[in-house]
Amino acid sequence: MADASAITAVLGPTNTGKTHRAIERMLSHDSGMIGLPLRLLAREVYDRVTTRVGEARVALVTGEEKRVPRRPDYWVCTVEAMPIDLEVDFLAIDEIQLAGHDQRGHVFTERLLLSRGRRETWFLGADTMRPLMSELVPTAKLVQHPRLSRLASAGTGKLSRLPPRSAVVAFSTPQVYEIAERLRAQRGGAAVVLGALSPRTRNAQVAMFQSGEVDYLVATDAIGMGLNLDVRHVAFAALRKFDGRDVRDLDPAELAQIAGRAGRHLTDGTFGTVAPLALPDGIAAAIEAHRFPPLRRLLWRSSELDRSSIDALLASLREPPRVRSLKLVRDAEDTAALARLAEDPEIRARARGEAAVGLLWDVCRIPDFRKLLFESHVALLAEVYGQLSGPKAALDTDWMAARVAEIDDVGGDIDTLITRIASIRTWTYISNHARWVRDAAAWQDRTRAIEDRLSDALHERLVQRFVERGGGAARGARSSGARPAPRRAEAEEPVSVPEGHPFARIAALRALLAPGPAAPAPEDDRARWVESIVGAPHERFSVDAAGRIHDGDQLLGQLARGPALLLPDVRLAALEDVGPGARSRVLRRLVAFARDLVEELLGPLRSPAVRALPGAARGIVYQLEQGLGTAAAREAWEQVAELAPEDRALLKAHGIEVGERVIYVQQLLRRGALERRLALCAAWFDRGRVPACPAPGAVSVPVARGVDPRAYAAIGYPVFGTRAIRADVAERVHRALVSGEPAARLSSWMGCPAREAPQVAASLLG
């Protein structure tokens, strides 16, 4: 990427709006990319950006998920998955202090040193990066913003006395489960967030908390990296974690990152510990004041790798840095896998030459999502490389199908489902390498569908285990001293009693009265429906001329007036059986659909070739966008006057007609475009001031009383006298009138009675 980029380092505590500012800055450019530390956070930012500009303009790229539309302007990625060879105007890296992380730090350091936007680059992170940022990127402008809300210590408290809207943080899965079960017994339940959850499960769990279905959240440090939650208090149930190699104390900056999840935006927050645990002396004060020791060294690995041989590649991976503030990464997972595979004589025999060594390195970079035995992961990599380096140069379809089929099972407990989700992530990652598998798109769909099914099942198990159904009612019953009725998770197996047995008649009666197998709870069915809506492609939805959005026959919502004609909002239809958290997610998806609707409609004006037009022509294109494809020539006379003959030819080549009275896009006068223009007008203009949809083939319609003339123009039928005439017809009639054709003879062209023709003609000539 280019080096002339203006570089800004936005450093400071949590809840200063760093990520929000970066998103806004990115959207002010024509193109941009933001790298984020977590797959979950990347999905959250993708949702926010698509709500603003639609999914047609935004790509989502993580190791296991690639949603890349035909011509994306903005890229939302995990840091590791960023397509670094792609040039964009704006580039940002979030949580840049992770350059000091033992396992992942070298990737963040590489982005810090080498990745730049054409025009502007931002690095976002903790203030602990300030000295090293000044040293390694001396041209960076250092910026700091104050925290938007106050963060104060609340000391130590009992779990049973935690205030509502609390997040309890632990650093092991068994402890998370134990705390969640206690909260279920004492307070009606809790949502659970673990780093191993899929985005689908995590979103479903967070939606319960955000909507108030549960008042407590139990999580690992997965909530520490920018996930926006309505948390008022963070309580640490542990201060030590296993970091992949050792159990260690969290440093103060890490604790502050997690504690900072409390009190989002302008709402103050508190943090503390769960009794009997207490923060060490001075830590609470440091977190309140946001004062921590600076990072001394960042992790590094050479980006100039020698792929001529396995040994050369290993040597380049182990090359020491030449700057004292950088430290060579040790025991990186991919390097360790390469070193282990290098001991295999068969792999050494296959990995000869730059292409074969490069393929081996790509295979070694398949993440170990399962985190089981390292030997098991290496064995899988060896099998994958063996097939890819063989005669077929692709994975055996039957072998892959058998491995994937083993995972496609929604039975089992929480830990079993989490393990299966981790396993399917491996195959999703592999299937996203199109050269490795035949029919890669089909495999991506298959593995994604399996992950979705496993995620839905996992969410159901988490709810069954950690939440009382009807949590509010359960809390009310407990506070009044009543004991809630036990909930039967599944029907008991019937006991077989032989005929003639003394208790045979009793057994038969019990079998008759016993309920059948437990059916899925209605709320579980609705949760699956919500997830299907959230993940649905654009083509699943339709919108009619009145702005109503449908999913098949079901009405989902209505386009509503937004901040501009091109930025409609959405008002949900009555979905009373869907909880508030789920409703907000459906709303987000429909708003993104509305943005896509505009983008698709105005596609002829937003192609790269049109964007590259000269200044005056671009001004005309802008006015056409604001009028949904139509503009009055007199309102664009300055730009029209500046058009050179070649500019007019270019506009015409792109379907843009510059007439004497009307400038219009021929393609947007077609029936499908007309209905979409009407839908947007129905949202923007006051009720009763929107024209009726012209009949198919109608070249004009009588102007209705009270209808806003701008609405007629916005659907491609500008008003002339008593008629709203289709733009291309208006220009044709105008040319005929200028050439001397009598108005009376043109009434059929205008689609109006002969008595109206003189008035319409006078307006056209005026």
Secondary structure, DSSP 8 states (H G I E B T S, - for coil): --S--EEEEEE--SSS-HHHHHHHHHHTSSSEEEEES-HHHHHHHHHHHHHHH-GGGEEEE-SS-EE--SS-SEEEEEGGG--TTS--SEEEES-GGGGG-TTTHHHHHHHHHH---SSEEEEEE-GGGHHHHHHH-TT-EEE----SS-EEEEEEE-GGG--SSEEEE-SSHHHHHHHHHHHHHHHSB-EEE-TTS-HHHHHHHHHHHHTTS-SEEEE-GGGGSS----BSEEEES-SEEE-SS-EEE--HHHHHHHHTTBS-TTS-EEEEEETT----TTHHHHHHHT-------EEE--SS---SSHHHHHHHHT---SSTTEEE--S-HHHHHHHHHTT-HHHHHH--SHHHHHHHHHHHTS---S-S-HHHHHHHHHHHHHHHTSTT-S--HHHHHHHHHHH----S-HHHHHHHHHHHHHHHHHHTSTTTSTTHHHHHHHHHHHHHHHHHHHHHHHHHHHB-SSHHHHHHHHHTT-------SS--------TT-TTHHHHHHHHHHS--S----HHHHHHHHHHHHHT--GGGEEE-TT-EEEETTEEEEEEEEEEETTEEEEEE---TTS-HHHHHHHHHHHHHHHHHHHHHHTGGGSSHHHHTS-HHHHHHHHHHHHTTTEEEGGGGHHHHHH--HHHHHHHHHTTEEE-SSEEEEGGGGSHHHHHHHHHHHHHHS-TT-S-----TT-SEEE--TT--HHHHHHTT--EETTEEE-HHHHHHHHHHHHTT--GGGGHHHHTS-TTTHHHHHHHHH-
